Each structure stands twice: as C-alpha cells, then as structure tokens.
Amino acid sequence: MSHGLTGPVHWQGRQWAVTGYGIEALDGMYHVPFTDIPEAEAGRPEWLDALCRRYGTDGDDLAAALRVARRIRAEAKAPSSTPAA
C-alpha cells in the first residue's frame, strides 16, 4: 500500500522518503515535518526511537532518511553562492 508523497521527493528508500514536507512513510502511516527534524549536533531525536520500536519499521532506512533530511535542511539554510545582480 502506498500513498501520494508530498513533492518534491528528494530521496526514497524501501520504507521512508524525504519530501518537501519532511520524512514520510511510504505507506502514509507516519510523517515527520522538517520543523521536527533537529540539527545533527542535537543528537538522536526522540521520535526516531519511537518509530523504530514500531512493528515492521526498517530502522536503517529511517536513519538514512534522517541523514538525507538533515543534509537537505542544511543546504536550504546555507547562504546562496549566486552573486546578486
């Protein structure tokens, strides 16, 4: 079972995807908005362990989605290297 993911889809794993919204389960059951994804320096978010304890959650896939989401978020916050016209 799958649902329509929020565009754009930046990365898609076996069970999780990183989208314009944040991290979404491919089955549509769980989602984490970018606002709830902490910087890497903040450590492991509580929701990560909670989702990993759920039956059938692919923890490696979810951890990969978190790494990708953090990278995308960091790139979005980085100052643009394009000179002003």
C-alpha positions in Angstrom: 0.0 0.0 0.0 1.4 3.4 -0.9 0.1 7.0 -0.8 0.9 10.1 -2.7 4.1 11.7 -1.3 4.4 15.4 -0.9 6.5 16.8 -3.7 9.3 17.1 -4.4 10.6 13.7 -3.4 14.3 14.2 -2.6 15.1 10.6 -1.7 13.1 7.4 -1.5 14.2 4.3 0.4 12.5 1.0 1.0 10.0 2.3 3.6 10.7 6.0 4.0 11.1 9.1 1.8 12.4 12.6 2.2 9.9 15.0 0.6 9.1 18.7 0.6 7.2 18.1 3.8 10.0 16.2 5.7 10.2 12.5 6.3 7.2 10.4 5.2 6.5 6.7 5.5 5.7 5.2 2.0 2.5 3.6 3.4 1.3 7.0 4.6 1.0 6.0 8.3 3.7 8.3 9.7 5.3 11.6 8.8 7.8 14.0 10.4 7.7 17.6 9.3 11.0 19.4 8.7 10.3 21.5 11.7 10.7 18.4 13.9 14.0 17.3 12.4 16.8 18.6 14.7 20.3 19.5 13.5 22.8 16.7 13.7 24.5 18.3 16.7 21.3 17.9 18.7 21.7 14.1 18.6 19.2 11.4 18.1 15.6 12.7 18.1 13.1 11.0 20.4 10.7 10.3 17.6 13.3 8.3 15.8 13.4 5.7 18.6 9.7 5.7 18.9 9.2 5.0 15.2 12.0 2.3 15.3 10.1 0.4 18.1 7.0 0.1 15.9 6.5 -3.3 14.4 8.0 -3.6 10.9 9.9 -0.3 10.9 13.1 -0.5 8.9 15.4 1.4 11.3 18.3 1.6 8.8 16.0 3.1 6.2 14.6 5.6 8.6 18.1 6.6 9.8 19.1 7.1 6.2 16.1 9.3 5.6 17.1 11.3 8.7 20.6 11.8 7.3 19.3 12.9 3.9 16.7 15.3 5.5 19.3 16.9 7.7 21.6 17.4 4.7 18.7 19.0 2.6 17.8 21.2 5.5 21.4 22.4 6.0 21.7 23.1 2.2 18.5 25.1 2.4 19.8 27.2 5.2 23.2 27.8 3.6 23.7 31.2 2.1 23.4 31.3 -1.7 26.7 31.4 -3.6 25.0 33.1 -6.5 26.1 36.8 -6.8 23.3 39.4 -6.6 22.5 41.1 -10.0 
